[in-house]
Amino acid sequence: MRQFDYRKKWEKLLTPKTVSYLAQIHEFKGEQTLFIEAQKDTLTQLVKIARIQSTEASNKIEGIYTSDERLKALVQDSTRPRTRNEREIAGYRDVLNTIHESYDYIPLKPSMILQLHRDLFKFEGYDIGGKYKAADNIIEEEDDKGNKFVRFQPMPAWETPEAMDILCDAFDTALATEQIDPLLLIPMFVLDFLCVHPFNDGNGRMSRLLTLLLMHRSGYIVGKYISIEKLIEKTKEEYYESLQQSSFGWYEEQNDYEPFVHYMLGIIVAAYREFSSRVRLLTTEKMSKSERVREIIRGTVGTITKSEILERCPDISQMTVQRALAELLETEQIVKIGGGRYTKYTWNNDKEGD
């Protein structure tokens, strides 16, 4: 049985790059606390948007889809799921809501993990949730020619219950020392959870839900306002690559946690930066809505779509954004790229230099 003693492994992660990530996140966390205290009502829309994006993205990573219209209705709990995909989306929605609303009362215990997994599959017609795998499973990968091969062989089914007990105890023991930054400990735990792969289905989604739970419990609640899952989905190739790099040699306890830890710290930094950007735009009283649209495009590196502008400013209507875009195009402050649903916009740097 593999041992999970994080107290002996975390110090290897304290490289200059890691320390830089941690310093940025700690600074952002302080800023976020001030924003939340001063603008709690303003942030309500960010919470709603993040829940939709998180539910969509985490399921999308696993190939679970539905239409945008149905997704919004499911997340708002204004309709019943019709398909298997929608049942799994509805389950994720409920577990996500539970974590956001009750994280203080959900300790990291195997029994709690089983309950969350049960709720993830509660809309299924058969009894799949809340049980560890009954048979060994494998993590497969498919190449460009359609050939499948084993990428990782998780822990055998018969060892899984004991491994989960040891894993959760190791996390609690390491956290209780108050010497290890939770931001290092959380991705180490998540990597080990995925290597154990305790369930027949839902391991990836559970790992992302547990990431949010542990971040919330450690005081890092940026995932309530900005979708961590969407940031992961956008960088899915890097996500899987870092998991593969950090799982190599796992059985021999020779694996290197650093690739996955660095990846997750980068995602958290990106989430805090996005939060700061959105809040500044939401709370700028002197700037008109059209001016805010202008500043969003001006401050974006590369291109941006109308949908992304609407996401960043949920209090601005689609009509107002459309009007602002038309004015900016007419004055040549922005450049339009593509057409139809694929239309993007970028700031006209050449015009600015005139």
N, C-alpha and C positions, 0 to 999 in steps of 0.2 A: 504493500500500500504506500503510495506516494505521501510524503509529509508536506504540510503547507505552513512552514515557519517563516512568516514574512519578516520577522525581526532580524533575521540573518541576511536578508537579501535586499532590503530597500536602500541601504547606503550605497550600493553599487550604482544606483540610478542618479545620484547627486552630481551630475555633470554640469558644466556651465550652461548648456542648453536647457536642461531640466530646471535649474535654479532660475533662469531667465523666465521660463514659462510660469513658474510658481509665483514669482514676484509680480508679473503682470496680472495674473488672476487675482491675487490678494488685493492689489490696488483696485482692480475693477469691482471686486466684491464690496469694498468700502463705498465706492461711488454708487453702486446699485442700491445699497441699504439706504442711502440718503434720498435717492430718487423715489424709492418705494414709499418711504415715510412722507414725502412731500406731495407725491402725485399718485396716490393709490387708486383714485377713481379713473384717472387718465389711462391707467395700465390695464383696465378691464378688457379692452379690445385686443390688446396684445395677448392676453391669456387665451381668449377665444380662438384667435388665429393660430397660436402655437399648438393648441389641442388638435385642430384640424390637420395642420401640417405634420405633427408628430404621428398621429394615427395613420395618415396616408403614407408617409415616408417609411416608417418601420415595417409596415405590411408590404409596401412596394419592393423593399429590399428582398423579401421572400417570394416575390412574384404574385402577390395578392392585390388585386385591383378591383375598382368599381368606378363608375362615372363621377365627375366632380359634383354633380347635383345630388346624386345618391350619397356620396361621401359626407357632404355637409349635413344632409338630413339625418344620417346615421349618427354623426358626432353630436348633433343637437338633440338626438333621441326623439325625433319627431316622426320616425317611421320604423317599421319592423324589418329586420334583415330578410332578404328573399333568397339569397344564394349562399353556398358554402363560403365564398369569399367574404360576403357581407356579414355572415355570422362571425367570422374570425375578426373582421374589422370592428364589429360591435363589442366583441369581447375585449379587444385591445382598448377601445374607448373607455370601458368601465374600469379596467385595471388602472389605466392612466389617471382617470378621475380620482380613484381611490388613493393613489399615491400622492397626487397633488393636494388632496384635502386632508389626508390622515397620516402623512408620513411619520409624524412624531409617535404614532401608536403602532408602527409596523417594524418591530425589531428584525434584524437579520437572523432568522431562525429557519431551519429546514421546514418546520410546520407552516410558517408564514409563506415561504416560497411555494410550497405545495398548494396553499390556499389561493395565492395569486395565479398560479398556473391553472388551477381548477376554474377560476373566474374567467381566464383567458378563453377557455373552451366551453363556457357554460351554455352557449346557444347551440352547441352541436347536439345532434340527436342521439349520439352514442357516448358512452362513458370513457372519455380519453383524458380529461383534465384532472390534475391533482394526483397523478401517479407517476412514479419513476418508471423508466423504460423497463420492459419485461424481457427484452432481447437485446443483444449487442447491436450497436449501430455504427455506421461509418460516415465520414464526411467525404463526399465525392466531388470531383471536378471534371468538367468536360472541356476538351480542347476544340479548336476550330473545325476539326473534321468530325466532331460528334463522338469521339472516343472518350469513354469515361475511365477515370482511374482514382484510386484512393488517395486523398490528400492528407487525411489524418484518421487514425484509429483511436476513437475515444475510449474512456475507461469501460471495462466490461460491466454488464448490467448487475452482476451479483455483488460487485464492489461499490456500486453507486450510492446506496443509502448511507453506508459508513463514511464514504468519501465526502458526502455533503455535510454530514455531522462534523467531521474534522475540519472541513473547509470553512464553515461558518464560525466554529470555535476559534480557528486560527485568526480570522479577521477580527473578531471581538478582542482577542488577546492582544493583537498588535495595536489595535486602536486604543485600548485601555492604557498602554504605556505612555500615550500622549507625546511620544517622541517622533512618530512617523506622520508626515503630512497625509491627511486622508486623500488628497488629490493624487498621491502615488499609490496608496493602498487600494483605492477603488478599482483602477484599471488592472492591477495585479490580480485582484479577486475575480474580476470579470473574465480575464484571460483563463484563469484556472477553471472557472465555472464552465466556460465553453469547451475546454479540453475534457472535462468530465462528461459534458453533454448528457445531462441526467434524464432528459425526456425523449420520448419517441418523436415529438413534434413541438415546435414553439421555442426551441432553445435560443435562437437568435433574438426573437422578440422579447423573451424573458430577460436576456442579458442586457438589453437596452432599457427595459423597465427597471431592472435592478440598479443600473447605473444612475438613473434619475432618483430612485429611492435613496440610495446611499449618498448622492450629492446633496439632496434636500436635507437629509438627516445631519449632514456635516455643515450645513449653513450655506451651501452653494445652490441657490434656487433659480439660477438663470434659466434652467430648462423649463420653468413654468411660463416664461415670457417669450423665449426664443426656442424654436424646435431643435434640440440636439439631434434628434433622429433625422431631420431633414438635412442638416449639415453632414451627417454620416452618409446619407443616401446620395448626396451630391458628390461625395468623394469615395464612392463604394469600392473602387479598385484599390485605392490606398488602404482602405479599411481592411479588406481581405488580405492584402499583401502584408500589412503589419501583423495581423493575426497569424499568418503562416510563418513569418519570421520569428515571432515570439513563442510559437508552439513547437518549433524544431528542438528536439532533445528533451521534450517535456517529461516523458516517462523516466528518463535517467536523471531528472532534476538538474539538467544542465542547460535548460532553456534561458533565453535572454529576454527579460520583460521589457527592455528599453524601447524597441520599435513600437509596440502597442501603447506603452505609457506615453511616449512622445506624440503619437498620433492623437490619442485622446486629449492630452493637454492642449494640443493645437486646436482641436475642435472646441474645447471649452473657452480658450482665448477668443476664437472667432465668434462664439455665441455672445460673450460679454461685449465685444466690440460692436456687434450688431445691436445689442440691447442699448448701448450708449448712443449709437447713431439714431435709433428709432425714437428714443426718449427725448433726445435733444430736439428733434423735429416736432414731436407731439407737444412739447412744452414751450415752444418758441411763440410767445404772445405777439411780438411786434411784426412777425413775418406773415404775410398773407398766404393763403393756401396755394395760389399759383407760384409764389416765390419759393415755397417749400418744395414744390415739384421741381422747380428750376435747380434748387440747391442739391436735391437728391441726385439728379442726373449729373450735375457738375462734380459732385463728390464721388461718383462711381467710376472706378477704373474699368475701362472696356465698355460693354453695352449693358442695357437694362430694358426690360419689357414693361408694358403698361401694367400687367398683372403684378410685377414685382414692386412697382411704384405704389400700387394700391395696398399691397401687403405692408409696406413700410409706413403708410399713412392711412390707417383704417377709418379715420374720421373724415377723409376727403372722398367725395362721391366720384363715381366713374365719369360722370359728365364734366365735373370740374377738372379732373385730370386730362380728359380729352381736349377740353378747351385750352388748358395750359400748354399742352403739347402742340396744338395748332399754332398758338401764338409764338412759341419758341421756334417752331419750324419756319414761320413766316419771317421772323427777325434773324433767321439763320444762326441762332445760338446753339441749336442742336442739329444733328444729322440723323435722318431716318434710314434704317437698313432693313431690307427685305420688305415683305408685304403680307397682308392677311393676318392669320394667327401667329405667324413667325416674325412679325414686325418687332424690331429692336431700335433703341435710340442710343446715341452717344453724344457727349459734349463736343462741340466744334472748337477745338483748340486753336485752329487756324484763325477763326473769326475773332477769338479772344485776344490774339496777339496783334490784330490790326489797330 
